[in-house]
Amino acid sequence: MKIDYNEPIKFIGNSYVNIDYHDGQLNHAIGVNSVQVLRANRENPDEAEGTGWTYNHAPMLAFHNGKFYLEYLSNPVEEHKPPGQTLLSISKDGLHWSKPKIIFPVYKIPDGIFEYDWKKLPDNTYAVMHQRMGFYLAPNGKFLVLGNYGISPTVDQVPFGKFSIGRVVREIYPDDTFGPIYFIRYNVNTIWNESNTHYPFYTKSQDKDFIIACDLLLSNPLVTQQWAEEQGDEDDLITVKSKGNSAYYNKAFCWYKLKDGSIIGLWKWMKCAVSHDNGRTWSEVTEIPTIKHSGAKIWGQKTPDDRYALIYNPHTNNVCRWPLAIITSDDGILFDNMLCVIGDLTPKRYAGGNFKNCGFNYVRGIETNEGMGPDNAVYVAFSVNKEDIWISRIPTPVIAKTEEDIHEDFSNMQEDAWVKDWNIYSPKWAPVSISKSPDGSGKCLKLEDFDRYDYAKAERIFKEGKFVELHVKLMTLHGENGDLYIELCDGKDLQAFKIIFNCKKEIEIVHGRKKLVAMHYENNVWYDIEIVADAAKSVFDVIINGKSLSAEQIYQGQGSSMKGWYFFRPANTLEKLVFRTGAVRRNPSPDTIWGVGQDLPEAGVKCPSVTYFVKSVDIVTK
């Protein structure tokens, strides 16, 4: 399709999100697994990265030498409030991550050297870090990691332009040790140079191949355009200027290549341009009215199935950065099929801090290899509430519907690996995995929870239908925390049916608006649960271990003569099974304001563990 330079890309779908719900009431992309890389912890820093800092943000992702690398920046409490540092975590599979290590440490600004607003910067001031790119794999094989130091004397004085010191670089060696830190670029039109900064200029390295790699990076305008905010328009490396409005205007650049070699460039606030010479010159930057997104980043890439994807928060409310959604395209120009990538949002545990937007912030895919990872999936990293770091694996092709009935016994899945065909939400302290059955009879889906403020969740999308027969076999190893919710939902996550295994060892059935105790259960016992649900009539039957649980009998035992089990909410059809170790959440809400409220009590302290094993799932729809 010929590019329209006034609107180079378009969303031609008719999906809109409802931000009263964290998933926007979008259909979910099938098989997305989301795992937490870092859970911020002020009370017990060794459970996190070791420093206990609770502002963690701007993750960058790379895949090299068969491993994933994730870089993110960190401050003690809030954005642009020093000191700042950058950390790195490494994973062989994208699922299990090393404890983050400091890759660019706290940087003290020399006393008495920097002035702003006709006054000296106070002594003992430290820099913050800000970077829009993290990794560069040079054509000569050198693997570089980068960050940018800047000055932020107040939260309103951001570390860009005259407040930027410069960009630092070091090599990541094949054994995952690091080379020395160098400056690769001082900010132009400022006082900073090799004589008054802590690290040498990269040309002083004794490694000639490292110098060549840095030179190659500096000559690549698709890389250096990502530096626009920190460097400013005065730097000749920045090819897309802001035309007097400061480089802050065209920010958070990313790009992807069309099949004819043209480059689509994307920025925050719905901005786009086209290059036909690998980023040396560009068409006029223009707004894309059909693709709604705001101050959070957008990520675009070619996908492993030879299509294209854009991943972003699909609305213009910059405070509520949820859900994280994906749209896809055959040609990289016309996009459709908006689906939810992740819509489970944890509460903000550490409330204070400027610019701590709630939601899924600053999404970024793999910077190396034009976004490609080890398999037929798209990988993206993002911060949650600007305090935790997450990664999602999105299988391709990206779909939301299946025409298959489900017969799952987990025998064909690998232990401690991505859970195929299931949508998984797996926090550090509420992990979901494939594990050995507790009785040694094969494999199970395991949901564990020792997080007082989050839950484990596993979701299976099945063939849409009005009449559903569900058979689940599960076992509990209960502690004092966490209830297991078993739900049947429609495509937009409307919960029609609920059974709850609660922490009192009761099985509750939700009947209309009431929760009724149907029976008690024991630990270390398999329970065969059969549900027959009729969406046309909004009714269901329940059989547990071969015994039919009569709504009439249970009601009479609780002072009522009503008959029949009724849906919690009516639904036209059903197509989703959910296991979740806690109730659905609605907070934070669109009315939540950053920087107010109190930290959640014992946010960094584990609670007693609860574990559930799902042995098999069979679902037939009619």
C-alpha positions as CSV (number, residue, x, y, z in Angstrom):
1,M,0.0,0.0,0.0
2,K,1.3,3.5,-0.9
3,I,2.3,5.6,2.2
4,D,0.2,8.7,2.9
5,Y,2.8,11.1,4.4
6,N,0.1,13.1,6.1
7,E,-1.0,9.9,8.0
8,P,1.7,7.2,7.4
9,I,-0.1,4.6,9.6
10,K,-3.7,4.1,10.5
11,F,-5.8,2.1,12.9
12,I,-8.8,0.9,10.9
13,G,-10.5,-1.0,13.7
14,N,-13.4,0.2,15.9
15,S,-12.1,-0.8,19.3
16,Y,-12.1,1.7,22.2
17,V,-11.0,1.0,25.8
18,N,-12.9,1.6,29.0
19,I,-10.3,2.6,31.5
20,D,-12.7,1.9,34.4
21,Y,-11.3,-1.6,33.8
22,H,-7.6,-2.4,33.9
23,D,-7.9,-4.5,30.7
24,G,-10.0,-1.8,29.0
25,Q,-12.7,-4.5,28.4
26,L,-10.7,-5.6,25.4
27,N,-10.5,-9.2,24.3
28,H,-7.2,-10.8,25.5
29,A,-4.5,-12.0,23.1
30,I,-4.2,-15.7,23.5
31,G,-1.2,-17.2,25.3
32,V,0.4,-14.1,26.7
33,N,2.6,-14.8,29.7
34,S,3.6,-11.9,31.9
35,V,6.2,-12.3,34.6
36,Q,7.7,-9.8,37.1
37,V,11.4,-9.2,36.8
38,L,11.8,-6.9,39.8
39,R,9.4,-6.4,42.8
40,A,10.5,-3.1,44.5
41,N,11.1,-3.6,48.2
42,R,12.0,-0.8,50.6
43,E,11.6,-2.9,53.8
44,N,13.8,-5.8,52.7
45,P,16.1,-4.6,49.9
46,D,17.8,-8.0,49.5
47,E,14.5,-9.3,48.2
48,A,14.8,-6.9,45.3
49,E,18.1,-5.3,44.0
50,G,19.8,-4.6,47.3
51,T,19.2,-0.8,47.6
52,G,15.5,-0.7,48.5
53,W,14.8,2.1,46.0
54,T,11.1,2.2,44.9
55,Y,11.2,4.3,41.7
56,N,12.1,1.8,39.0
57,H,11.3,2.7,35.4
58,A,12.2,2.9,31.7
59,P,13.2,-0.7,31.1
60,M,15.2,-1.5,27.9
61,L,15.4,-5.0,26.5
62,A,18.0,-6.9,24.3
63,F,18.5,-10.5,23.1
64,H,22.1,-11.5,22.4
65,N,24.2,-14.7,22.6
66,G,21.1,-16.7,23.5
67,K,20.2,-14.5,26.5
68,F,17.9,-11.7,27.4
69,Y,19.3,-8.5,29.0
70,L,17.1,-5.9,30.7
71,E,18.3,-2.5,31.8
72,Y,16.2,0.0,33.9
73,L,16.9,3.2,35.8
74,S,16.2,3.7,39.5
75,N,15.8,6.5,42.1
76,P,15.1,6.2,45.8
77,V,11.5,7.5,45.7
78,E,10.4,9.5,42.6
79,E,11.2,10.6,39.1
80,H,14.0,13.2,38.6
81,K,14.8,13.2,42.3
82,P,18.5,12.2,42.8
83,P,20.5,10.1,43.3
84,G,19.9,7.9,40.3
85,Q,21.5,4.7,39.0
86,T,20.9,2.1,36.3
87,L,20.7,-1.6,36.8
88,L,20.9,-4.7,34.6
89,S,19.2,-8.2,34.9
90,I,20.0,-11.2,32.7
91,S,17.9,-14.2,31.8
92,K,18.5,-17.4,29.7
93,D,14.9,-17.9,28.9
94,G,13.1,-14.5,29.6
95,L,11.3,-16.2,32.5
96,H,13.8,-16.5,35.3
97,W,15.9,-13.4,35.9
98,S,19.1,-12.7,37.8
99,K,19.2,-10.3,40.7
100,P,19.8,-6.9,39.2
101,K,23.3,-5.5,39.3
102,I,24.3,-1.8,39.1
103,I,25.6,-1.1,35.6
104,F,25.9,2.7,35.9
105,P,26.4,3.8,39.6
106,V,25.4,6.9,41.5
107,Y,27.3,9.9,40.0
108,K,28.3,12.9,42.2
109,I,28.4,16.2,40.4
110,P,31.6,18.2,41.1
111,D,30.9,20.9,43.7
112,G,30.8,24.6,42.6
113,I,31.0,24.0,38.9
114,F,27.4,24.1,37.6
115,E,25.0,27.1,37.7
116,Y,21.3,27.4,36.8
117,D,18.9,30.3,37.1
118,W,21.9,32.5,38.2
119,K,22.8,30.4,41.2
120,K,25.2,27.7,42.0
121,L,24.1,24.1,42.3
122,P,24.4,23.1,46.0
123,D,27.4,21.0,47.1
124,N,27.0,17.3,47.4
125,T,24.4,17.1,44.6
126,Y,24.1,13.8,42.6
127,A,22.9,13.1,39.1
128,V,19.9,11.2,37.9
129,M,19.8,8.9,34.9
130,H,17.5,9.2,31.9
131,Q,17.8,7.1,28.8
132,R,15.6,6.4,25.8
133,M,17.8,3.6,24.6
134,G,19.8,1.0,26.4
135,F,21.6,-1.5,24.1
136,Y,23.5,-1.5,20.8
137,L,24.9,-4.6,19.1
138,A,27.6,-3.3,16.8
139,P,28.3,-4.9,13.4
140,N,31.7,-6.0,14.7
141,G,30.0,-8.0,17.4
142,K,30.6,-5.7,20.4
143,F,27.6,-5.6,22.7
144,L,27.2,-2.2,24.4
145,V,25.0,-0.9,27.1
146,L,24.3,2.9,27.6
147,G,22.8,5.4,29.9
148,N,22.7,9.2,30.4
149,Y,23.6,11.2,33.4
150,G,21.9,14.5,34.0
151,I,21.1,17.2,36.6
152,S,17.7,17.6,38.1
153,P,17.8,20.3,40.9
154,T,14.0,20.2,41.1
155,V,11.4,17.8,39.7
156,D,10.5,20.5,37.1
157,Q,14.2,20.8,36.0
158,V,14.4,17.6,33.9
159,P,17.9,16.3,32.9
160,F,17.7,17.4,29.3
161,G,19.5,19.9,27.2
162,K,21.6,22.2,29.4
163,F,20.8,20.0,32.4
164,S,22.2,16.9,30.7
165,I,25.9,15.9,31.4
166,G,26.4,13.2,28.9
167,R,25.9,9.7,27.8
168,V,28.0,6.8,29.1
169,V,28.7,3.4,27.6
170,R,30.4,0.2,28.5
171,E,30.7,-3.3,27.0
172,I,29.0,-6.4,28.1
173,Y,31.4,-9.3,27.6
174,P,30.3,-12.8,26.5
175,D,30.7,-14.0,30.1
176,D,28.4,-11.2,31.3
177,T,31.1,-9.2,33.0
178,F,31.4,-5.6,32.1
179,G,34.1,-3.3,30.6
180,P,35.1,0.1,32.0
181,I,32.6,3.0,31.8
182,Y,33.3,5.8,29.3
183,F,31.5,8.8,28.1
184,I,30.5,8.4,24.5
185,R,28.9,11.9,24.1
186,Y,29.1,15.0,26.2
187,N,26.1,17.3,25.9
188,V,26.8,20.1,23.4
189,N,26.8,23.7,24.4
190,T,27.4,22.8,28.1
191,I,30.5,22.9,30.3
192,W,31.0,19.2,30.4
193,N,34.1,17.5,28.9
194,E,36.7,15.0,29.9
195,S,38.4,17.4,32.3
196,N,35.5,17.7,34.7
197,T,33.7,14.4,34.4
198,H,34.4,11.1,36.2
199,Y,34.9,8.8,33.3
200,P,37.2,9.1,30.3
201,F,36.1,9.6,26.7
202,Y,35.6,6.4,24.8
203,T,38.5,7.1,22.4
204,K,40.9,6.6,25.4
205,S,40.0,2.9,25.5
206,Q,42.8,0.5,24.7
207,D,40.4,-1.8,22.9
208,K,40.3,-0.6,19.2
209,D,37.3,-2.8,18.4
210,F,35.4,-1.1,21.2
211,I,36.2,2.3,19.7
212,I,35.1,1.1,16.3
213,A,31.8,-0.1,17.8
214,C,31.2,3.3,19.4
215,D,32.0,5.0,16.1
216,L,29.5,2.8,14.3
217,L,26.9,3.6,16.9
218,L,27.5,7.4,16.5
219,S,27.1,7.1,12.8
220,N,23.7,5.4,13.0
221,P,21.0,8.0,13.0
222,L,18.3,5.4,13.9
223,V,20.2,4.9,17.2
224,T,21.1,8.5,18.0
225,Q,17.7,9.8,17.2
226,Q,16.6,8.1,20.4
227,W,18.8,10.6,22.3
228,A,16.8,13.6,21.2
229,E,15.5,14.7,24.6
230,E,18.8,14.5,26.4
231,Q,21.0,15.9,23.6
232,G,18.7,18.6,22.3
233,D,18.4,20.1,18.8
234,E,21.9,21.6,18.9
235,D,23.5,18.2,18.6
236,D,24.0,17.4,14.9
237,L,23.4,13.7,15.7
238,I,19.7,14.5,16.0
239,T,18.2,14.4,12.6
240,V,14.6,15.1,13.5
241,K,14.5,18.6,15.1
242,S,11.8,20.0,17.2
243,K,11.8,23.4,15.4
244,G,12.4,25.6,18.4
245,N,10.0,23.8,20.7
246,S,12.9,21.9,22.3
247,A,13.8,18.3,21.7
248,Y,11.3,17.4,24.4
249,Y,8.6,17.6,21.8
250,N,9.7,14.6,19.6
251,K,10.5,12.1,22.4
252,A,10.9,8.3,22.9
253,F,11.6,7.5,19.3
254,C,11.4,3.9,18.0
255,W,11.2,2.6,14.5
256,Y,10.4,-0.4,12.3
257,K,11.3,-1.3,8.7
258,L,8.6,-2.0,6.1
259,K,9.1,-4.7,3.5
260,D,10.2,-2.2,0.9
261,G,12.9,-0.9,3.2
262,S,11.1,2.3,4.3
263,I,11.4,3.2,8.0
264,I,8.4,4.1,10.1
265,G,9.4,6.3,13.0
266,L,7.2,6.6,16.1
267,W,7.2,9.1,19.0
268,K,5.0,9.7,22.0
269,W,1.8,11.6,21.6
270,M,0.7,9.9,18.4
271,K,3.6,11.3,16.2
272,C,5.0,9.5,13.2
273,A,7.3,10.1,10.2
274,V,8.9,8.2,7.3
275,S,12.5,7.8,6.2
276,H,13.7,6.2,3.0
277,D,17.4,6.4,3.8
278,N,17.7,4.6,7.1
279,G,17.0,7.7,9.2
280,R,19.2,10.3,7.6
281,T,16.2,12.3,6.4
282,W,12.6,12.2,7.3
283,S,9.2,13.3,6.1
284,E,7.4,15.9,8.2
285,V,6.5,14.6,11.7
286,T,2.7,14.4,11.8
287,E,0.1,13.3,14.3
288,I,-1.8,10.0,13.7
289,P,-5.4,10.7,14.8
290,T,-6.6,7.1,14.6
291,I,-3.9,5.7,17.0
292,K,-4.7,7.1,20.4
293,H,-1.9,7.2,22.9
294,S,-0.4,9.8,25.2
295,G,2.8,10.4,27.2
296,A,3.6,6.8,27.6
297,K,5.8,5.2,24.9
298,I,4.6,3.3,21.9
299,W,6.6,0.3,20.5
300,G,6.4,-0.8,16.9
301,Q,8.2,-3.8,15.3
302,K,8.0,-6.5,12.6
303,T,6.8,-9.7,14.2
304,P,8.2,-13.3,13.7
305,D,5.2,-14.2,11.5
306,D,6.2,-11.5,9.0
307,R,3.5,-9.1,10.2
308,Y,3.7,-5.9,12.3
309,A,2.6,-4.9,15.8
310,L,2.2,-1.7,17.7
311,I,2.0,-2.0,21.5
312,Y,0.9,0.9,23.7
313,N,-1.7,2.3,26.1
314,P,-4.6,3.0,23.6
315,H,-6.1,6.2,25.0
316,T,-5.2,9.8,25.8
317,N,-5.4,9.8,29.6
318,N,-1.7,10.1,30.5
319,V,-2.3,9.4,34.2
320,C,-4.0,6.0,33.7
321,R,-1.5,4.0,31.7
322,W,-3.7,0.9,31.3
323,P,-4.3,-1.5,29.6
324,L,-1.3,-2.4,27.6
325,A,-2.7,-3.3,24.2
326,I,-1.5,-4.6,20.8
327,I,-2.7,-3.9,17.3
328,T,-1.4,-5.8,14.3
329,S,-0.9,-5.3,10.5
330,D,0.0,-7.2,7.4
331,D,1.9,-4.3,5.8
332,G,2.9,-2.1,8.7
333,I,0.6,0.7,7.5
334,L,-3.0,-0.4,8.2
335,F,-3.5,-1.8,11.7
336,D,-6.5,-3.6,13.3
337,N,-7.5,-6.2,15.9
338,M,-6.9,-4.3,19.2
339,L,-6.3,-6.8,22.0
340,C,-5.2,-6.7,25.6
341,V,-1.6,-7.8,26.4
342,I,-1.8,-7.4,30.1
343,G,-4.7,-6.0,32.2
344,D,-4.0,-7.1,35.7
345,L,-2.7,-4.1,37.6
346,T,-1.2,-4.4,41.1
347,P,-1.9,-1.7,43.7
348,K,0.9,0.9,44.1
349,R,2.6,-0.2,47.3
350,Y,4.8,2.9,47.7
351,A,2.4,5.8,47.3
352,G,4.7,8.9,47.5
353,G,6.6,10.3,44.6
354,N,6.1,12.7,41.7
355,F,5.2,11.3,38.2
356,K,4.6,7.8,39.5
357,N,1.9,7.1,36.9
358,C,-0.2,4.1,37.7
359,G,-0.3,1.4,35.1
360,F,1.9,-0.3,32.5
361,N,4.5,2.4,31.7
362,Y,7.1,2.9,28.9
363,V,6.8,-0.3,26.9
364,R,9.9,-1.4,25.0
365,G,10.6,-4.5,22.9
366,I,13.9,-6.0,21.9
367,E,16.3,-3.3,20.8
368,T,18.7,-5.7,19.1
369,N,17.9,-7.9,16.0
370,E,15.1,-5.5,14.9
371,G,12.9,-6.8,17.7
372,M,13.4,-10.5,17.1
373,G,13.9,-12.9,20.0
374,P,14.6,-16.7,20.2
375,D,11.2,-18.0,19.1
376,N,7.9,-17.1,17.4
377,A,7.0,-14.5,20.0
378,V,7.1,-10.8,20.7
379,Y,8.8,-9.8,23.9
380,V,8.2,-6.5,25.6
381,A,9.4,-4.9,28.9
382,F,7.6,-2.2,30.9
383,S,7.4,-0.8,34.4
384,V,4.3,-1.2,36.5
385,N,3.3,1.9,38.6
386,K,6.9,3.0,38.0
387,E,8.1,0.8,40.8
388,D,8.1,-2.8,39.5
389,I,9.6,-4.2,36.2
390,W,7.8,-6.7,34.1
391,I,8.2,-8.6,30.8
392,S,5.5,-10.1,28.6
393,R,5.8,-12.8,26.0
394,I,3.2,-12.5,23.2
395,P,2.9,-15.5,20.9
396,T,2.4,-15.0,17.2
397,P,0.1,-15.1,15.3
398,V,-1.6,-12.7,17.7
399,I,-5.2,-13.9,18.0
400,A,-8.1,-13.7,20.5
401,K,-10.3,-16.6,19.4
402,T,-10.1,-20.3,19.1
403,E,-12.4,-22.9,17.7
404,E,-11.1,-25.8,19.7
405,D,-12.4,-27.5,22.8
406,I,-9.9,-27.8,25.6
407,H,-8.4,-31.1,26.9
408,E,-5.4,-30.1,29.0
409,D,-3.4,-32.4,31.3
410,F,-0.1,-30.4,31.0
411,S,1.8,-33.6,30.1
412,N,3.3,-32.0,27.0
413,M,4.6,-28.9,28.8
414,Q,8.0,-28.3,30.2
415,E,8.5,-27.6,33.9
416,D,9.5,-24.0,34.7
417,A,8.9,-22.8,31.2
418,W,6.4,-20.6,29.4
419,V,2.9,-21.9,29.8
420,K,1.6,-22.6,26.3
421,D,-1.8,-21.4,25.2
422,W,-2.6,-20.0,28.7
423,N,-2.6,-16.3,29.7
424,I,-0.4,-16.1,32.8
425,Y,0.0,-13.3,35.3
426,S,3.0,-14.3,37.5
427,P,4.4,-11.8,40.1
428,K,7.6,-12.7,41.9
429,W,5.6,-13.5,45.1
430,A,2.7,-15.1,43.4
431,P,4.3,-17.3,40.7
432,V,2.5,-19.5,38.2
433,S,4.4,-22.4,36.7
434,I,4.3,-25.9,35.3
435,S,5.5,-28.3,38.0
436,K,5.4,-31.9,39.1
437,S,2.2,-33.1,40.6
438,P,2.4,-33.3,44.4
439,D,1.5,-37.0,44.3
440,G,4.0,-37.7,41.6
441,S,1.4,-38.4,38.9
442,G,2.5,-36.3,36.1
443,K,2.5,-32.5,35.8
444,C,0.3,-29.7,37.0
445,L,-0.4,-26.0,36.6
446,K,0.8,-24.6,39.9
447,L,-0.4,-21.3,41.4
448,E,1.4,-20.1,44.5
449,D,0.8,-16.9,46.5
450,F,2.7,-15.3,49.3
451,D,2.0,-11.7,48.3
452,R,-0.4,-9.8,50.5
453,Y,-1.2,-7.3,47.7
454,D,-1.1,-9.3,44.5
455,Y,-2.4,-12.6,43.1
456,A,-1.4,-15.4,40.7
457,K,-3.6,-15.8,37.7
458,A,-4.0,-18.3,34.9
459,E,-6.6,-17.9,32.2
460,R,-7.6,-20.2,29.3
461,I,-9.6,-19.0,26.4
462,F,-11.8,-21.6,24.8
463,K,-14.3,-21.9,21.9
464,E,-17.1,-19.3,22.4
465,G,-20.5,-20.8,23.2
466,K,-23.7,-20.5,25.1
467,F,-23.6,-23.9,26.7
468,V,-20.3,-24.9,28.5
469,E,-19.3,-28.2,30.2
470,L,-16.3,-27.7,32.4
471,H,-14.3,-30.4,34.2
472,V,-11.4,-29.3,36.5
473,K,-9.3,-31.4,38.8
474,L,-7.4,-29.5,41.5
475,M,-5.7,-29.8,44.9
476,T,-5.0,-27.2,47.6
477,L,-2.1,-26.8,50.0
478,H,-3.6,-23.9,52.0
479,G,-2.1,-21.4,54.3
480,E,-3.7,-18.3,55.9
481,N,-3.6,-16.2,52.8
482,G,-5.4,-16.2,49.5
483,D,-8.7,-17.6,48.1
484,L,-8.8,-19.4,44.7
485,Y,-11.4,-17.9,42.4
486,I,-12.6,-20.2,39.6
487,E,-14.6,-18.2,37.0
488,L,-16.2,-18.5,33.6
489,C,-16.3,-15.2,31.7
490,D,-17.2,-13.8,28.4
491,G,-14.6,-12.3,26.0
492,K,-14.5,-9.0,27.7
493,D,-13.8,-10.5,31.1
494,L,-17.4,-10.2,32.5
495,Q,-17.5,-12.8,35.3
496,A,-20.7,-14.9,34.8
497,F,-19.9,-17.7,37.2
498,K,-17.7,-18.0,40.3
499,I,-16.7,-20.7,42.8
500,I,-14.3,-19.8,45.6
501,F,-12.0,-22.1,47.6
502,N,-11.5,-19.7,50.6
503,C,-8.9,-19.7,53.3
504,K,-11.4,-21.1,55.8
505,K,-11.4,-24.3,53.8
506,E,-14.9,-23.6,52.5
507,I,-16.1,-24.0,48.9
508,E,-18.3,-21.0,48.2
509,I,-20.6,-20.8,45.2
510,V,-21.6,-17.3,44.1
511,H,-25.4,-17.4,43.4
512,G,-26.6,-14.2,42.0
513,R,-25.3,-11.6,44.5
514,K,-24.8,-14.1,47.3
515,K,-21.9,-16.3,48.4
516,L,-23.2,-19.6,49.7
517,V,-21.0,-22.2,51.5
518,A,-21.6,-25.4,49.6
519,M,-19.1,-27.7,51.4
520,H,-15.8,-27.8,53.2
521,Y,-12.6,-29.1,51.6
522,E,-9.3,-30.6,52.8
523,N,-5.7,-30.1,51.8
524,N,-3.9,-32.7,49.8
525,V,-7.1,-34.1,48.3
526,W,-8.0,-34.0,44.6
527,Y,-11.3,-32.4,43.8
528,D,-13.1,-33.2,40.6
529,I,-15.3,-30.2,39.8
530,E,-17.9,-30.4,37.0
531,I,-19.8,-27.3,35.9
532,V,-22.5,-27.2,33.3
533,A,-23.3,-23.6,32.5
534,D,-26.1,-22.3,30.3
535,A,-25.6,-18.7,29.3
536,A,-29.0,-18.5,27.5
537,K,-30.7,-19.1,30.8
538,S,-28.0,-17.7,33.1
539,V,-28.0,-20.9,35.2
540,F,-25.4,-23.6,36.1
541,D,-25.1,-26.9,37.9
542,V,-22.2,-28.0,40.1
543,I,-20.9,-31.5,40.8
544,I,-17.9,-32.0,43.1
545,N,-16.3,-35.5,43.4
546,G,-19.4,-37.0,41.8
547,K,-21.9,-35.3,44.2
548,S,-24.4,-32.8,42.8
549,L,-24.6,-29.7,44.9
550,S,-28.2,-28.8,45.0
551,A,-28.9,-25.0,45.2
552,E,-32.3,-25.7,46.7
553,Q,-30.8,-27.8,49.5
554,I,-28.1,-25.4,50.3
555,Y,-30.5,-22.5,50.3
556,Q,-32.9,-24.2,52.6
557,G,-30.1,-24.8,55.0
558,Q,-29.5,-21.0,55.0
559,G,-33.0,-19.9,55.4
560,S,-34.3,-19.5,51.8
561,S,-36.6,-21.6,49.5
562,M,-35.2,-20.2,46.2
563,K,-34.2,-22.9,43.6
564,G,-31.4,-23.1,41.1
565,W,-27.9,-21.7,40.7
566,Y,-27.9,-18.3,39.0
567,F,-25.1,-16.5,37.2
568,F,-23.2,-13.7,39.1
569,R,-23.8,-11.6,35.9
570,P,-25.6,-12.5,32.7
571,A,-23.5,-13.1,29.7
572,N,-24.5,-13.8,26.1
573,T,-21.7,-16.3,25.6
574,L,-18.8,-17.8,27.6
575,E,-15.2,-18.2,26.3
576,K,-12.8,-17.8,29.2
577,L,-11.8,-19.9,32.3
578,V,-9.9,-18.0,35.0
579,F,-8.0,-19.3,38.1
580,R,-7.0,-16.4,40.4
581,T,-5.7,-16.3,43.9
582,G,-7.6,-13.2,44.9
583,A,-10.6,-11.1,44.0
584,V,-10.6,-9.0,40.9
585,R,-9.3,-5.4,41.4
586,R,-10.6,-2.0,40.3
587,N,-8.0,0.1,42.0
588,P,-6.1,2.1,41.0
589,S,-8.9,3.9,39.2
590,P,-9.0,6.8,36.7
591,D,-9.4,9.1,39.7
592,T,-6.2,8.0,41.4
593,I,-3.7,10.8,41.8
594,W,0.1,10.2,42.0
595,G,2.1,11.4,44.9
596,V,-0.7,11.1,47.5
597,G,-1.8,8.5,50.0
598,Q,0.2,6.2,52.2
599,D,2.5,3.3,51.6
600,L,0.7,0.0,52.0
601,P,1.5,-1.7,55.3
602,E,4.2,-4.4,55.2
603,A,4.4,-4.0,51.4
604,G,7.9,-5.6,51.4
605,V,7.0,-8.5,53.7
606,K,5.9,-11.9,52.6
607,C,2.7,-13.5,54.0
608,P,2.0,-17.2,54.6
609,S,2.0,-19.1,51.4
610,V,-1.0,-20.8,49.7
611,T,-0.6,-23.2,46.7
612,Y,-3.0,-24.7,44.2
613,F,-2.4,-27.4,41.7
614,V,-4.6,-27.8,38.6
615,K,-4.2,-31.4,37.3
616,S,-6.5,-31.2,34.3
617,V,-8.9,-29.0,32.5
618,D,-11.6,-30.1,30.0
619,I,-14.0,-27.7,28.3
620,V,-16.6,-28.5,25.7
621,T,-18.9,-25.8,24.3
622,K,-22.1,-25.9,22.3
